[in-house]
Amino acid sequence: MNAPSQHTQNTPSSTAPTIEAAPDSNKRRGLLIIVTTLLVLAIIVYGVWWTLVGSHYEHTEDAYAAGNVVQVTPQVAGTVVAIHADDTDLVQAGKPLIDLDKTDAKVTLDQAEAQLAQTVREVKVLFANNASLQANIDLRNTDVDRAKSDLARRQQLLSTGAISSEELEHARSTLKTAEAALIAAREQLASNHALTENTNVTQHPNVLRAASKLREAMLTYSRTNLPAPLTGYIAKRAVQVGQRIAPGTPLLSIVPLNSLWVDANFKEVQLAHMRIGQDVVLHSDLYGSDVEFHGKVLGMSAGTGSAFALLPAQNASGNWIKVVQRVPVRISLDPKELSEHPLRIGVSMQVQVNISQQQGAPIAATPKVGDTPVYQTTVFEQAAKDADQRIAQIINANLATTAASPKAK
């Protein structure tokens, strides 16, 4: 009687876990379905986004602002006596940066000016001698004519015995002397003509040579002042007052921050659809994502970064491991945006290129034409103009002096 009762009591307790497990299994199955659905939706959304948006852009953070670093170097040797700007200072094109000692250059300049003045006067004398030498020829012609007449009269008188044969010989000698003097005068005139024909005082070779010496001296004197070749900020000043410098010694650098660009190093697999002229959106780590820069692709380097490295990889040696290479891509920056948010050379940039624009070429297809230089400075032209002006003043002053001297008498 006891055994059946125990069996009846144990039956409900053994089936209870099975009844409670069914709701948990259904709950897990529902969560799994929800997660799977969300994952599929996320994949679909990402696929749509990639097809419509993501595949149209190439992005890299391996990009840095770049620009021109203009070195200021002397053209003549000298001792530094003054420095007008220091690191971080803004300088304007043409303003003085460094002064060298002018003493030696001034002495050479004074000598060259005096030599040009003397040369002009000497050449003026050469031209004036043409008239005097021609007058001398006329005088010698008169002497020859007189000697011929005297000889002819004495020859007529010789038969009458009025003169001796010795006197006749003297007349003949006088004629020969007069003729020789005439020949010498003509040769002197021809020699002077060789020095003066087909030219004038200002274009005479002697004057041009002296003018060239003066121009050289004036240029050397002007180069004792080193001006700023362009507007920018001073960096890397290495020169000190009292330092003796030689031509070509780097003294300091000027960085024009208004003409920067970006060198973006894209992986080679990102360049298939990249073209010149494509729009670019950039962000700088200097300002963060709040400031957006805009530019365009200017061109791509002719080789990868490793190809132009100081120690390029020797893949032909056998120790070769394939590494994805990067190619520098130059990107322009909007000058207005640069002026509002100045960048510095070397700051990190984030670059996104719109590769959906396929109108441009992957590399430049036509050579650069025209005579307009990419970079140019005109601050050194004034020294040559001043030299030409000074040369003209000296020549005109000495021509006027020699021309006015006869009137003064």
KEFI-997723 format. One line per field, with one value per residue (C-alpha): residue in three letters; x negated, y, z negated; residue number from 0. Coordinates in steps of 0.25 Angstrom, whole numbers, plus 5000, padded with zeros to 4 digits. Layout:
// residues N
residuo <- ALA;...
east <- X;...
north <- Y;...
up <- Z;...
num <- NUM;...
END
This chain:
// residues 409
residuo <- MET;ASN;ALA;PRO;SER;GLN;HIS;THR;GLN;ASN;THR;PRO;SER;SER;THR;ALA;PRO;THR;ILE;GLU;ALA;ALA;PRO;ASP;SER;ASN;LYS;ARG;ARG;GLY;LEU;LEU;ILE;ILE;VAL;THR;THR;LEU;LEU;VAL;LEU;ALA;ILE;ILE;VAL;TYR;GLY;VAL;TRP;TRP;THR;LEU;VAL;GLY;SER;HIS;TYR;GLU;HIS;THR;GLU;ASP;ALA;TYR;ALA;ALA;GLY;ASN;VAL;VAL;GLN;VAL;THR;PRO;GLN;VAL;ALA;GLY;THR;VAL;VAL;ALA;ILE;HIS;ALA;ASP;ASP;THR;ASP;LEU;VAL;GLN;ALA;GLY;LYS;PRO;LEU;ILE;ASP;LEU;ASP;LYS;THR;ASP;ALA;LYS;VAL;THR;LEU;ASP;GLN;ALA;GLU;ALA;GLN;LEU;ALA;GLN;THR;VAL;ARG;GLU;VAL;LYS;VAL;LEU;PHE;ALA;ASN;ASN;ALA;SER;LEU;GLN;ALA;ASN;ILE;ASP;LEU;ARG;ASN;THR;ASP;VAL;ASP;ARG;ALA;LYS;SER;ASP;LEU;ALA;ARG;ARG;GLN;GLN;LEU;LEU;SER;THR;GLY;ALA;ILE;SER;SER;GLU;GLU;LEU;GLU;HIS;ALA;ARG;SER;THR;LEU;LYS;THR;ALA;GLU;ALA;ALA;LEU;ILE;ALA;ALA;ARG;GLU;GLN;LEU;ALA;SER;ASN;HIS;ALA;LEU;THR;GLU;ASN;THR;ASN;VAL;THR;GLN;HIS;PRO;ASN;VAL;LEU;ARG;ALA;ALA;SER;LYS;LEU;ARG;GLU;ALA;MET;LEU;THR;TYR;SER;ARG;THR;ASN;LEU;PRO;ALA;PRO;LEU;THR;GLY;TYR;ILE;ALA;LYS;ARG;ALA;VAL;GLN;VAL;GLY;GLN;ARG;ILE;ALA;PRO;GLY;THR;PRO;LEU;LEU;SER;ILE;VAL;PRO;LEU;ASN;SER;LEU;TRP;VAL;ASP;ALA;ASN;PHE;LYS;GLU;VAL;GLN;LEU;ALA;HIS;MET;ARG;ILE;GLY;GLN;ASP;VAL;VAL;LEU;HIS;SER;ASP;LEU;TYR;GLY;SER;ASP;VAL;GLU;PHE;HIS;GLY;LYS;VAL;LEU;GLY;MET;SER;ALA;GLY;THR;GLY;SER;ALA;PHE;ALA;LEU;LEU;PRO;ALA;GLN;ASN;ALA;SER;GLY;ASN;TRP;ILE;LYS;VAL;VAL;GLN;ARG;VAL;PRO;VAL;ARG;ILE;SER;LEU;ASP;PRO;LYS;GLU;LEU;SER;GLU;HIS;PRO;LEU;ARG;ILE;GLY;VAL;SER;MET;GLN;VAL;GLN;VAL;ASN;ILE;SER;GLN;GLN;GLN;GLY;ALA;PRO;ILE;ALA;ALA;THR;PRO;LYS;VAL;GLY;ASP;THR;PRO;VAL;TYR;GLN;THR;THR;VAL;PHE;GLU;GLN;ALA;ALA;LYS;ASP;ALA;ASP;GLN;ARG;ILE;ALA;GLN;ILE;ILE;ASN;ALA;ASN;LEU;ALA;THR;THR;ALA;ALA;SER;PRO;LYS;ALA;LYS
east <- 5000;4988;4981;4992;4994;4979;4980;4992;4985;4972;4978;4982;4968;4961;4969;4968;4954;4959;4971;4963;4952;4961;4963;4948;4945;4956;4950;4936;4941;4948;4936;4928;4938;4937;4922;4921;4931;4924;4911;4917;4923;4909;4902;4913;4912;4897;4897;4907;4898;4886;4892;4898;4887;4876;4870;4869;4859;4844;4840;4826;4820;4806;4806;4798;4798;4786;4781;4769;4757;4749;4734;4728;4713;4703;4697;4685;4675;4676;4677;4692;4694;4709;4721;4735;4744;4744;4751;4767;4766;4774;4766;4771;4764;4753;4751;4737;4733;4718;4707;4693;4681;4680;4666;4659;4670;4671;4656;4658;4670;4663;4651;4661;4668;4655;4650;4663;4662;4647;4650;4662;4652;4641;4651;4656;4642;4641;4653;4647;4634;4640;4642;4628;4622;4629;4624;4610;4612;4616;4604;4595;4602;4598;4584;4583;4589;4579;4567;4571;4572;4558;4552;4558;4553;4539;4539;4542;4531;4520;4518;4515;4505;4513;4513;4504;4507;4505;4517;4525;4523;4527;4540;4542;4540;4550;4560;4557;4558;4572;4577;4573;4579;4592;4592;4590;4601;4611;4607;4609;4623;4626;4622;4631;4642;4640;4643;4655;4662;4676;4678;4680;4675;4686;4685;4670;4664;4655;4667;4675;4664;4663;4678;4678;4668;4676;4689;4682;4677;4691;4697;4687;4690;4705;4703;4698;4712;4720;4735;4747;4750;4764;4774;4774;4770;4756;4751;4738;4730;4715;4708;4702;4697;4682;4681;4673;4681;4678;4686;4697;4697;4711;4715;4730;4742;4756;4769;4780;4792;4802;4798;4798;4803;4805;4797;4806;4800;4811;4809;4807;4820;4827;4822;4829;4841;4833;4832;4827;4837;4845;4851;4845;4850;4839;4839;4827;4823;4819;4834;4841;4854;4861;4852;4853;4844;4847;4837;4834;4825;4813;4806;4799;4784;4777;4773;4776;4770;4760;4755;4750;4745;4731;4729;4739;4743;4734;4745;4736;4728;4737;4741;4755;4768;4779;4783;4794;4787;4792;4792;4792;4804;4803;4815;4818;4824;4833;4825;4837;4839;4824;4825;4836;4830;4815;4808;4793;4784;4784;4797;4806;4818;4830;4833;4845;4845;4858;4854;4868;4863;4856;4854;4839;4827;4819;4806;4803;4806;4800;4787;4787;4787;4785;4774;4780;4772;4778;4771;4764;4758;4755;4748;4734;4737;4736;4721;4719;4727;4720;4707;4711;4717;4703;4695;4704;4702;4687;4686;4695;4688;4674;4679;4685;4672;4663;4673;4675;4660;4657;4668;4661;4649
north <- 5000;5009;5007;5012;5025;5028;5027;5036;5047;5047;5048;5063;5067;5060;5067;5081;5086;5082;5091;5103;5101;5104;5119;5121;5114;5122;5135;5132;5128;5142;5150;5142;5146;5160;5161;5154;5163;5175;5170;5167;5181;5187;5180;5185;5199;5199;5193;5204;5214;5209;5208;5222;5229;5222;5217;5231;5235;5232;5235;5236;5242;5240;5255;5267;5282;5286;5299;5306;5308;5319;5320;5334;5333;5344;5346;5353;5350;5360;5362;5363;5376;5376;5367;5373;5361;5348;5335;5336;5350;5354;5361;5368;5366;5375;5379;5378;5366;5366;5376;5373;5382;5392;5398;5389;5390;5405;5407;5398;5406;5419;5414;5409;5422;5430;5420;5422;5437;5437;5427;5436;5447;5439;5434;5448;5452;5441;5446;5461;5456;5452;5467;5471;5459;5463;5478;5472;5465;5477;5484;5473;5474;5489;5485;5475;5485;5496;5486;5482;5496;5499;5487;5491;5505;5500;5490;5502;5510;5499;5500;5515;5513;5521;5510;5499;5484;5483;5493;5485;5472;5480;5483;5468;5464;5474;5469;5454;5459;5466;5454;5445;5454;5454;5439;5438;5448;5440;5427;5434;5438;5424;5419;5428;5425;5410;5414;5423;5418;5412;5416;5428;5432;5425;5412;5412;5399;5405;5413;5400;5392;5403;5404;5388;5390;5400;5392;5380;5389;5395;5381;5376;5389;5387;5372;5376;5378;5365;5368;5358;5351;5350;5352;5341;5337;5336;5322;5315;5327;5323;5336;5344;5358;5359;5346;5345;5339;5333;5333;5323;5321;5318;5330;5328;5323;5330;5322;5328;5322;5328;5318;5305;5291;5277;5265;5253;5239;5230;5215;5210;5202;5216;5223;5215;5225;5238;5249;5263;5274;5265;5272;5270;5272;5273;5275;5279;5273;5287;5292;5279;5275;5288;5295;5289;5293;5291;5288;5281;5270;5277;5264;5251;5249;5241;5230;5225;5230;5218;5220;5234;5230;5232;5217;5211;5196;5186;5177;5170;5164;5153;5158;5163;5165;5171;5184;5193;5206;5220;5231;5246;5253;5269;5276;5291;5299;5311;5324;5330;5318;5319;5333;5331;5318;5319;5305;5302;5293;5279;5279;5266;5267;5257;5256;5252;5252;5251;5241;5241;5252;5245;5257;5259;5251;5242;5250;5263;5260;5273;5280;5293;5305;5319;5328;5331;5325;5317;5325;5339;5351;5364;5370;5369;5376;5390;5389;5387;5399;5407;5403;5407;5420;5423;5420;5429;5440;5439;5438;5450;5458;5456;5458;5471;5476;5473;5480;5492;5494;5501;5511;5513;5518
up <- 5000;4997;5011;5020;5011;5013;5028;5028;5020;5028;5042;5042;5036;5048;5059;5053;5059;5073;5072;5067;5078;5089;5087;5086;5099;5106;5100;5105;5118;5119;5115;5125;5136;5132;5132;5145;5151;5146;5151;5165;5165;5161;5172;5182;5177;5178;5192;5197;5190;5196;5210;5210;5201;5196;5209;5214;5204;5201;5187;5180;5168;5173;5178;5173;5177;5186;5191;5196;5187;5193;5189;5188;5192;5195;5209;5203;5192;5180;5165;5159;5152;5151;5150;5152;5150;5141;5141;5141;5147;5159;5170;5182;5196;5198;5184;5178;5171;5169;5171;5174;5172;5184;5182;5193;5202;5201;5204;5217;5221;5220;5228;5239;5240;5241;5252;5260;5259;5264;5275;5280;5281;5288;5298;5300;5303;5314;5321;5320;5326;5339;5342;5338;5345;5358;5356;5355;5368;5375;5369;5374;5388;5388;5385;5396;5406;5401;5402;5416;5421;5415;5421;5435;5434;5430;5442;5451;5445;5445;5460;5459;5448;5438;5428;5424;5426;5411;5409;5418;5410;5398;5405;5409;5394;5389;5399;5394;5379;5382;5389;5378;5368;5376;5376;5361;5359;5367;5360;5346;5351;5356;5343;5335;5345;5341;5327;5329;5342;5342;5327;5318;5304;5296;5305;5306;5301;5291;5285;5285;5278;5267;5266;5264;5253;5246;5247;5241;5230;5227;5227;5217;5209;5209;5206;5192;5189;5189;5192;5190;5203;5200;5189;5178;5164;5159;5155;5152;5150;5149;5151;5140;5140;5142;5150;5162;5173;5187;5199;5199;5184;5179;5169;5167;5173;5177;5178;5185;5178;5188;5199;5192;5198;5192;5196;5194;5194;5200;5201;5215;5215;5212;5225;5236;5237;5232;5242;5243;5239;5230;5218;5204;5190;5179;5164;5156;5143;5139;5140;5139;5146;5144;5155;5169;5180;5195;5206;5219;5224;5231;5235;5231;5229;5239;5229;5216;5203;5202;5216;5212;5198;5195;5193;5203;5200;5207;5212;5222;5211;5208;5194;5199;5191;5198;5192;5197;5202;5201;5212;5208;5214;5214;5210;5210;5199;5200;5197;5191;5181;5178;5175;5165;5159;5161;5162;5159;5167;5163;5155;5157;5166;5169;5183;5191;5206;5214;5225;5231;5240;5252;5261;5259;5262;5252;5256;5263;5278;5284;5280;5273;5283;5282;5277;5264;5252;5241;5231;5233;5225;5230;5218;5225;5238;5231;5229;5244;5247;5237;5243;5257;5253;5245;5258;5266;5257;5256;5272;5274;5263;5270;5284;5280;5272;5285;5294;5285;5283;5296;5292;5279;5285
num <- 0;1;2;3;4;5;6;7;8;9;10;11;12;13;14;15;16;17;18;19;20;21;22;23;24;25;26;27;28;29;30;31;32;33;34;35;36;37;38;39;40;41;42;43;44;45;46;47;48;49;50;51;52;53;54;55;56;57;58;59;60;61;62;63;64;65;66;67;68;69;70;71;72;73;74;75;76;77;78;79;80;81;82;83;84;85;86;87;88;89;90;91;92;93;94;95;96;97;98;99;100;101;102;103;104;105;106;107;108;109;110;111;112;113;114;115;116;117;118;119;120;121;122;123;124;125;126;127;128;129;130;131;132;133;134;135;136;137;138;139;140;141;142;143;144;145;146;147;148;149;150;151;152;153;154;155;156;157;158;159;160;161;162;163;164;165;166;167;168;169;170;171;172;173;174;175;176;177;178;179;180;181;182;183;184;185;186;187;188;189;190;191;192;193;194;195;196;197;198;199;200;201;202;203;204;205;206;207;208;209;210;211;212;213;214;215;216;217;218;219;220;221;222;223;224;225;226;227;228;229;230;231;232;233;234;235;236;237;238;239;240;241;242;243;244;245;246;247;248;249;250;251;252;253;254;255;256;257;258;259;260;261;262;263;264;265;266;267;268;269;270;271;272;273;274;275;276;277;278;279;280;281;282;283;284;285;286;287;288;289;290;291;292;293;294;295;296;297;298;299;300;301;302;303;304;305;306;307;308;309;310;311;312;313;314;315;316;317;318;319;320;321;322;323;324;325;326;327;328;329;330;331;332;333;334;335;336;337;338;339;340;341;342;343;344;345;346;347;348;349;350;351;352;353;354;355;356;357;358;359;360;361;362;363;364;365;366;367;368;369;370;371;372;373;374;375;376;377;378;379;380;381;382;383;384;385;386;387;388;389;390;391;392;393;394;395;396;397;398;399;400;401;402;403;404;405;406;407;408
END
